[in-house]
Amino acid sequence: MSDTGTGTEAEALPREAPPLDDRPRDALPQKARAEAVPPLLPGPGQPPGSGPGGTTAVDTTPEPADSGEAPGLGSFLARAAAGTAVLTVLAAVLGLVRDQAIARYFGASDASDAFLIAWTVPEMAATLLIEDGMALLLVPAFSLALTRRADAEATPRTDTGEPAPDPVRELVAATLPRLCVLLMAGAALLMAGAPWVVRVLAPGLADPDLAVDCTRLTAVTVLTFGITGYLSAALRAHRSFLPPAGVYVAYNIGIIGMTLALHSVWGVRAAAAGVAVGSLLMILTQLPTLLRLLPLARPRFTRLRKRASRTAPLLGLTVLAPVVLFVVSRQSQVLVERFLASTLPAGAISHLNYAQKVAQMPMVLSLMICTVTFPVVARAMASGQREKARQRVERDLALAGMVVLLGTAVVLGYAPQIIEVLFQRGAFDTADTEATAQVMRVYAAGLLGHCLVGALSRPFFSSGRPTWFPAFAMGTGLLVTMGAGYALTYRFGVSGIATANAVGISTTALLLLMGLGTRVVPIRARAVALSLGRLAGAALVAGAAGWAAAQLVPDAVLSLAAGCVLVPAVFFLTGLALRSPVVVSLLALIRRRFTDGR
């Protein structure tokens, strides 16, 4: 698979496979054209289970011909999502190798504690500057600039006869220098204030000087992560997804390489230096592709000053503040959980941490779909194609829900086996496995909520206009998490914390689902909820089947391998029996591909 993003509306994309009928899809009658590949949700006003022949609930309304969607865009996005998922899994594997290397050379010591305290800053910066905040701000801004570039192609010259200015170059020139100055100032302040930061984060640390040194080394990530997030947003808006997906592969390679090469000379400072080197590799991973898509030209600063308000709406505080508040509120879920767990016996924080890291993998994979399609939604909103945006968002919710609920079923059925295979060695004993697996099963109840929050928040910010509703929804969910946590932690321990997390994030997801249709994209919330409900039923049946079958195979590896076959089979068969639209559509697509292949 290769990266095919070009940043123009006329870019060449793969063509769709022909429908079941031998005639081209556009030549089919309207009804036959709509039934060639069933949509993922019931049509407007159509009750579930009332599809043709009573087989399934499908939308018989064809996609508008003037939607502006390039031919084969669905195939392109599917390949982009698959490539992104592969690189995400590779980055996760390298992250495990990174953690093992640090544990091997520094163990559980004062040195490793100092590094982990210093690593707090990059962890928070990654969420704000790469994963959420920067993307929610910049993908809509670049999508709007690309739409204006396409509109300007019809009138390529100004009244003076000069070439029309490129809105994308104007946006880069108006925002990137200012962003770099702000980020450099932030990194410098963090380096100067490193002793104070260490005292706040870990007042009882045995060797604060070592932690201060490591914090100063990792402080550079405030700048490098910001640039990485900027480049990632620009490339995704240009429909170039592989370089942004590969940044964490480069990041972990930098940390592993520096740790292996210099641990005997610099000690744990080598790992901190690896964080800085890895963050530079993140930029270098994306820079060549961006320069190819956007050859830089000398900016006309006199014109840029006049157009700054038009090309750089993200610089306004009214746009920035809601995004920052949403991201910070979402990250605060983890702070609340660890604060509550600190009141429990030793090991509670570790059990919660391991359970979260493993259980969230299905959620991370499901959100790859929304990450890839976010620029498509933003471009549709920028060009006023609200119906196209609605269709894209509903497809994304259905597909992401299917992926995360299938993963939830695996977690419910095989949590002990997963934890035993991954962690049960050395000081991590059978009791730890049982405690972590119990927490992970409870935590899995909130995976759909986590997925929906990630998927639903993107359309809210796709228009590039200020919107406070996601921050309100996230703040409400955070309050629910805190209240439920205080009520449940004393009686149920870590399982109570996991329950509070699931209740709080599900509250946020419900508010976002209800608010999206009336505020941004007119999605059919009832149809989406019914579709997800059927998938949830399939996940419960598949999880129960896995739970029962897991006890029959004593070896954890063999049991888990069997579960990776059993659970998906039961999930899709149950989804078919429940007439889940997304399952029916997926199986119809697979059948069509198989028939065409023969």
C-alpha positions in Angstrom: 0.0 0.0 0.0 1.3 3.4 -0.8 0.4 6.9 0.2 -1.6 8.6 -2.5 -2.6 11.9 -1.0 -2.0 14.9 -3.3 -4.0 17.7 -1.8 -6.1 18.5 -4.9 -9.7 17.8 -5.6 -8.7 16.1 -8.9 -6.3 13.6 -7.3 -6.5 10.1 -8.7 -8.2 7.7 -6.4 -8.8 4.0 -6.8 -12.1 3.1 -8.5 -14.9 1.2 -6.8 -15.4 -2.4 -7.6 -18.5 -2.8 -9.9 -21.8 -3.6 -8.3 -23.4 -7.1 -8.4 -25.2 -6.1 -11.6 -23.0 -6.2 -14.6 -24.1 -2.7 -15.6 -22.3 0.4 -14.2 -23.9 1.6 -10.9 -25.0 4.9 -12.5 -26.9 3.0 -15.2 -28.9 0.9 -12.8 -32.4 1.9 -11.8 -32.6 3.9 -8.6 -33.9 1.0 -6.5 -31.4 -1.5 -7.8 -28.6 1.0 -7.5 -29.4 1.5 -3.8 -29.7 -2.2 -3.2 -26.4 -3.2 -4.9 -24.5 -2.6 -1.6 -26.8 -2.1 1.4 -26.1 1.0 3.4 -25.1 0.7 7.1 -28.2 2.3 8.7 -31.9 2.2 8.2 -33.4 4.8 6.0 -35.3 7.9 7.2 -38.7 6.8 8.5 -37.9 3.1 7.9 -38.4 0.8 10.9 -35.7 -1.7 11.7 -36.0 -5.0 10.0 -38.3 -3.7 7.2 -35.8 -4.0 4.3 -36.7 -5.7 1.1 -38.0 -9.2 1.7 -38.0 -8.5 5.4 -34.3 -9.4 5.6 -32.7 -6.2 7.0 -33.2 -2.5 7.5 -31.4 -0.7 4.8 -31.6 2.8 3.5 -33.0 2.6 0.0 -32.3 6.3 -0.6 -29.3 6.5 -3.0 -26.4 8.8 -2.3 -26.8 12.2 -3.9 -25.1 12.4 -7.3 -23.7 15.8 -6.5 -22.2 14.8 -3.3 -18.8 15.7 -4.6 -17.2 12.5 -3.4 -14.5 11.2 -5.7 -14.9 7.9 -7.3 -13.5 5.1 -5.3 -13.1 7.2 -2.2 -14.5 4.5 0.0 -11.9 2.0 -1.2 -9.2 4.6 -0.7 -10.3 5.4 2.9 -10.6 1.6 3.7 -7.0 1.1 2.6 -5.8 4.2 4.5 -7.6 3.0 7.7 -6.1 -0.4 7.3 -2.6 1.0 6.8 -3.0 3.4 9.8 -4.2 0.5 12.0 -1.1 -1.6 11.0 1.3 1.2 11.9 -0.6 1.8 15.1 -0.2 -1.8 16.1 3.5 -1.7 15.1 4.0 1.4 17.3 2.3 -0.4 20.2 4.7 -3.4 19.8 7.7 -1.1 19.8 6.3 0.7 22.8 6.3 -2.7 24.6 9.9 -3.2 23.6 10.7 0.3 24.8 9.2 -0.4 28.2 11.1 -3.7 28.4 14.4 -2.0 27.6 13.9 0.6 30.3 12.9 -2.1 32.8 15.9 -4.2 31.9 18.5 -1.5 32.4 17.0 0.6 35.2 14.4 -1.8 36.9 12.1 -0.3 39.5 14.5 2.2 41.0 15.0 5.8 41.7 16.4 6.2 38.2 13.3 4.8 36.6 11.1 6.9 38.9 12.9 10.0 37.8 12.4 9.2 34.1 8.7 8.4 34.6 8.2 11.8 36.3 10.0 13.5 33.4 7.9 11.6 31.0 4.7 13.1 32.4 5.2 16.2 30.2 5.5 14.3 26.9 2.5 12.2 27.7 0.3 15.2 28.3 1.8 17.1 25.3 1.2 14.2 23.0 -2.5 14.3 23.7 -2.9 18.0 23.4 -0.5 18.7 20.5 -0.6 15.5 18.4 -3.6 13.3 19.0 -6.5 15.6 19.8 -6.1 19.3 20.2 -4.0 20.2 17.2 -5.9 17.9 14.9 -9.3 19.3 16.0 -8.1 22.8 15.3 -6.0 22.4 12.1 -7.7 19.7 10.0 -10.8 21.9 9.6 -8.6 25.0 8.9 -6.6 23.1 6.2 -9.8 21.6 4.8 -11.2 25.1 4.4 -8.1 26.3 2.7 -8.1 23.4 0.3 -11.7 24.1 -0.6 -10.9 27.7 -1.3 -7.9 26.6 -3.4 -10.2 24.4 -5.5 -12.7 27.2 -5.9 -9.9 29.5 -7.0 -8.9 27.2 -9.8 -11.8 28.6 -11.9 -10.3 32.1 -11.6 -6.6 31.6 -11.3 -5.5 35.2 -11.7 -6.3 38.3 -9.7 -7.6 41.6 -11.1 -3.9 42.7 -11.5 -3.0 39.8 -13.6 -0.9 38.1 -10.9 -1.4 34.5 -10.0 -4.0 34.0 -7.3 -2.5 33.5 -3.9 -2.6 29.9 -2.6 -4.9 29.7 0.5 -2.9 26.7 1.8 0.4 28.5 1.6 -1.2 31.6 3.2 -2.5 29.5 6.1 1.0 27.9 6.7 2.8 31.3 6.5 0.2 32.9 8.8 0.2 30.2 11.5 3.3 28.0 11.6 5.9 30.8 12.5 3.6 32.1 15.3 3.0 28.5 16.5 6.8 27.8 16.6 7.5 31.0 18.6 4.8 30.1 21.2 6.0 26.5 21.4 9.7 27.5 21.8 8.7 29.9 24.6 6.8 27.1 26.3 9.7 24.7 26.0 12.1 27.3 27.4 9.8 28.0 30.4 9.5 24.3 31.1 13.3 23.9 31.1 13.8 26.9 33.4 11.0 25.7 35.7 11.9 22.0 35.7 12.8 22.0 39.5 9.4 23.5 40.4 7.6 21.0 38.1 9.4 18.0 39.7 8.5 19.3 43.2 4.9 19.6 42.2 4.7 16.2 40.5 6.8 14.2 43.0 7.6 16.1 46.2 9.0 13.0 47.9 11.3 11.8 45.1 14.6 10.4 46.3 16.8 12.0 43.6 15.1 15.2 42.3 18.2 16.4 40.5 18.1 13.4 38.2 14.4 14.0 37.5 15.1 17.7 36.8 17.8 16.7 34.2 15.4 14.3 32.5 12.6 16.9 32.5 14.9 19.4 30.8 15.8 16.9 28.1 12.1 15.9 27.5 11.0 19.6 27.5 11.9 19.9 23.9 8.9 17.8 23.1 6.7 20.9 23.7 8.2 22.2 20.4 8.7 19.0 18.5 5.3 17.5 19.3 3.6 20.7 18.3 5.3 20.7 14.9 4.5 17.0 14.6 0.8 17.7 15.3 0.8 20.6 12.8 2.3 18.4 10.0 0.0 15.5 10.8 -3.1 17.8 10.5 -1.8 19.2 7.2 -1.1 15.8 5.7 -4.4 14.3 6.8 -6.3 17.2 5.3 -4.4 16.4 2.0 -5.5 12.8 2.4 -2.0 11.5 3.2 -2.3 9.2 6.2 0.7 6.9 6.4 3.3 9.4 7.5 1.2 10.7 10.4 0.4 7.1 11.4 4.1 6.3 11.5 5.2 9.0 13.9 5.0 6.9 17.0 7.0 4.1 15.3 9.8 6.7 14.7 9.4 8.0 18.3 9.8 4.6 19.9 12.7 3.7 17.7 14.5 6.9 18.9 13.9 6.0 22.6 15.0 2.4 22.1 18.1 3.3 20.1 19.3 6.0 22.6 18.7 3.7 25.6 20.6 0.8 24.1 23.5 2.9 22.9 24.1 5.3 25.8 22.6 3.7 29.0 26.1 2.7 30.2 27.3 6.3 29.8 24.4 8.5 30.6 22.2 6.2 32.7 18.5 6.9 32.6 19.3 10.3 31.0 19.8 8.3 27.8 16.1 7.3 27.8 15.2 11.0 28.3 17.5 12.0 25.5 15.8 9.3 23.4 12.5 11.0 24.0 13.9 14.2 22.5 15.6 12.3 19.6 12.4 10.3 18.9 10.3 13.5 18.8 12.7 14.9 16.1 12.3 11.7 14.1 8.5 12.2 14.2 9.0 15.5 12.3 11.5 14.0 9.8 9.0 11.1 9.1 6.4 13.6 7.8 8.5 16.5 6.4 9.4 15.0 3.0 5.8 14.2 2.1 4.6 17.7 3.2 7.3 19.4 1.1 6.2 17.3 -1.9 2.5 18.2 -1.4 3.1 21.8 -0.5 6.3 23.3 -2.2 7.1 26.3 -0.1 7.3 29.7 -1.6 8.4 33.1 -0.2 5.3 34.5 1.5 4.0 38.0 0.8 3.8 39.3 4.3 1.9 42.5 3.4 -0.9 40.4 2.0 -0.7 37.8 4.8 -1.4 40.5 7.4 -4.6 41.5 5.5 -5.7 37.9 5.1 -4.8 36.6 8.6 -8.3 36.7 10.0 -9.6 34.9 6.9 -7.0 32.2 6.5 -6.2 31.5 10.2 -9.4 31.4 12.2 -7.8 28.9 14.5 -5.7 31.7 16.1 -8.7 33.2 17.8 -9.2 32.4 21.4 -12.9 31.7 20.9 -11.9 28.7 18.7 -8.9 27.6 20.7 -10.4 27.6 24.2 -13.3 25.1 23.6 -10.8 22.6 22.0 -8.3 22.9 24.9 -11.0 22.7 27.5 -12.5 19.5 25.9 -9.1 17.8 25.6 -8.0 18.7 29.2 -11.4 17.5 30.5 -11.0 14.2 28.7 -7.4 13.7 30.0 -8.6 14.6 33.5 -10.5 11.3 33.6 -7.2 9.5 34.1 -6.1 12.0 36.9 -9.4 11.4 38.7 -9.0 7.6 38.5 -5.4 7.6 39.8 -6.3 10.0 42.6 -9.1 7.7 43.7 -6.9 4.6 43.3 -4.2 6.2 45.5 -6.5 5.7 48.5 -6.6 1.9 47.9 -4.0 -0.8 48.8 -0.7 -1.0 46.9 -1.1 -2.3 43.4 -4.4 -0.7 42.7 -3.0 1.9 40.4 -1.0 -0.7 38.5 -4.0 -3.0 38.0 -6.0 -0.1 36.7 -3.2 1.0 34.4 -2.6 -2.4 32.9 -6.4 -3.0 32.4 -6.8 0.4 30.7 -3.9 -0.1 28.3 -5.0 -3.5 27.1 -8.8 -2.8 27.0 -8.3 0.4 25.1 -6.7 -1.3 22.1 -10.1 -2.0 20.4 -11.0 1.6 20.9 -7.8 2.9 19.4 -8.2 0.6 16.4 -11.8 1.7 15.9 -10.9 5.4 15.9 -8.5 4.8 13.1 -11.6 4.9 10.8 -12.6 8.3 12.1 -9.1 9.7 12.0 -8.9 8.9 8.3 -12.4 10.2 7.5 -12.2 13.4 9.6 -10.7 15.4 6.7 -13.5 14.2 4.4 -16.1 15.4 6.9 -14.3 18.7 7.4 -14.0 19.2 3.6 -17.7 18.5 3.2 -18.6 21.0 6.0 -16.3 23.6 4.5 -18.0 23.3 1.1 -21.6 23.2 2.6 -22.3 19.6 1.7 -24.2 18.7 4.9 -25.9 15.6 3.5 -22.5 14.2 2.4 -21.2 14.9 5.9 -24.2 13.2 7.5 -23.7 10.0 5.4 -20.0 9.9 6.2 -20.5 10.4 10.0 -23.2 7.7 10.2 -21.0 5.2 8.3 -18.1 6.0 10.6 -20.2 5.5 13.7 -21.5 2.2 12.5 -18.1 0.8 11.5 -16.2 2.2 14.5 -19.0 0.7 16.8 -18.7 -2.7 15.1 -14.9 -2.7 15.6 -14.9 -1.6 19.3 -17.8 -3.9 20.2 -16.1 -6.9 18.6 -13.0 -6.1 20.7 -15.2 -5.7 23.8 -16.5 -9.2 23.3 -13.0 -10.6 23.2 -12.1 -8.7 26.3 -15.2 -9.9 28.2 -14.5 -13.5 27.2 -10.8 -13.8 27.5 -9.5 -11.1 29.9 -7.6 -13.5 32.2 -5.9 -15.2 29.3 -4.9 -11.9 27.7 -3.4 -10.6 30.9 -1.6 -13.9 31.6 0.0 -14.0 28.1 1.1 -10.3 28.2 2.2 -9.7 31.8 2.2 -12.8 34.1 5.9 -13.2 34.7 8.4 -12.2 37.3 6.8 -10.1 40.1 3.4 -10.1 38.3 1.8 -13.2 39.7 -1.5 -15.0 39.4 -3.2 -12.8 41.9 -2.3 -9.7 39.9 -3.6 -11.4 36.7 -7.0 -12.1 38.3 -7.3 -8.6 39.8 -6.4 -6.9 36.5 -8.7 -9.1 34.4 -11.6 -8.4 36.7 -11.0 -4.6 36.3 -10.5 -5.0 32.6 -13.9 -6.7 32.2 -15.6 -3.8 34.1 -13.6 -1.2 32.2 -14.7 -2.8 28.9 -18.3 -1.7 29.6 -17.2 1.9 28.8 -15.2 1.1 25.6 -18.2 2.0 23.3 -18.5 5.3 25.2 -14.8 6.1 24.7 -15.1 5.2 21.0 -18.2 7.4 20.5 -16.6 10.3 22.3 -13.6 10.2 20.0 -15.8 9.7 16.9 -18.5 12.3 17.7 -16.2 15.1 18.9 -14.5 15.3 15.5 -17.6 16.5 13.5 -18.3 19.1 16.2 -15.0 20.8 15.4 -15.0 20.1 11.7 -16.6 23.5 10.8 -13.8 25.5 12.2 -16.3 27.6 14.2 -16.3 28.0 18.0 -18.4 25.3 19.8 -18.6 24.8 23.5 -20.9 21.8 23.5 -18.2 19.1 23.5 -16.5 20.7 26.4 -19.8 20.9 28.2 -20.6 17.2 27.5 -17.1 16.2 28.6 -17.3 18.3 31.8 -20.6 16.7 32.6 -19.2 13.2 32.1 -16.2 14.1 34.3 -18.5 15.2 37.1 -20.4 12.0 36.8 -17.1 10.0 36.9 -16.0 11.9 40.1 -19.4 11.4 41.8 -19.7 7.8 40.9 -16.1 7.2 41.8 -16.4 8.6 45.3 -19.6 6.6 45.8 -18.3 3.3 44.5 -14.5 3.2 45.2 -14.8 2.6 49.0 -17.1 -0.4 48.6 -15.9 -2.0 45.3 -12.3 -0.8 45.1 -10.7 -0.6 41.6 -13.8 -2.2 40.0 -15.8 0.8 41.4 -13.3 3.2 39.7 -13.7 1.3 36.4 -17.5 1.4 36.7 -17.4 5.1 37.4 -15.3 5.6 34.3 -17.7 3.6 32.1 -20.7 5.6 33.5 -19.1 9.0 33.1 -17.8 8.4 29.5 -21.1 6.9 28.4 -22.9 10.0 29.7 -20.6 12.2 27.6 -21.2 9.9 24.5 -24.9 10.1 24.9 -24.9 13.9 25.2 -22.7 14.2 22.1 -24.9 11.9 20.1 -28.0 13.8 21.1 -26.4 17.2 20.4 -24.6 16.5 17.1 -27.7 16.2 15.0 -29.2 19.5 16.2 -26.0 21.6 16.2 -23.6 20.4 13.5 -24.4 17.4 11.3 -28.1 16.3 11.0 -27.4 12.6 11.8 -30.3 10.3 12.6 -29.5 9.7 16.3 -32.3 7.1 16.7 -31.1 5.0 13.8 -27.5 5.2 15.0 -28.6 4.2 18.5 -30.6 1.2 17.3 -27.7 0.0 15.1 -25.3 0.3 18.0 -27.8 -1.5 20.2 -27.9 -4.5 17.9 -24.1 -4.6 17.8 -24.0 -4.4 21.6 -26.4 -7.4 21.8 -24.1 -9.4 19.5 -21.1 -8.4 21.6 -22.8 -9.7 24.8 -23.7 -13.0 23.2 -20.1 -13.4 21.7 -18.5 -12.4 25.0 -20.6 -14.9 27.0 -19.7 -17.7 24.5 -16.0 -16.8 24.9 -16.3 -16.7 28.7 -17.8 -20.2 28.7 -15.4 -21.7 26.1 -12.3 -20.1 27.7 -12.5 -22.5 30.7 -12.3 -25.6 28.4 -8.7 -25.0 27.3 -6.3 -24.7 30.3 -3.4 -23.3 28.3 -3.7 -19.5 28.0 -2.1 -19.1 24.6 -4.2 -21.9 23.0 -7.4 -20.7 24.7 -6.8 -17.1 23.5 -6.0 -18.3 19.9 -9.3 -20.3 19.9 -11.1 -17.3 21.2 -9.9 -15.1 18.4 -11.8 -17.4 16.0 -14.8 -18.2 18.2 -15.7 -14.7 19.3 -15.8 -13.1 15.9 -17.7 -16.0 14.4 -20.4 -15.8 17.1 -20.4 -12.0 16.9 -21.1 -11.8 13.2 -23.6 -14.7 13.3 -25.5 -13.0 16.1 -25.4 -9.7 14.4 -26.8 -11.3 11.3 -29.6 -12.9 13.3 -30.4 -9.6 14.9 -30.4 -8.0 11.5 -27.7 -5.5 12.3 -27.4 -3.2 9.2 -23.6 -2.8 9.4 -23.1 -6.6 9.7 -25.5 -7.3 6.8 -23.7 -4.7 4.7 -20.3 -6.0 5.5 -21.2 -9.6 4.7 -22.9 -8.5 1.5 -19.7 -6.6 0.5 -17.6 -9.7 1.3 -19.9 -11.9 -0.8 -19.8 -9.4 -3.7 -16.0 -9.3 -3.6 -15.8 -13.1 -3.5 -18.3 -13.4 -6.4 -16.4 -10.8 -8.5 -13.1 -12.5 -7.7 -14.3 -15.8 -9.1 
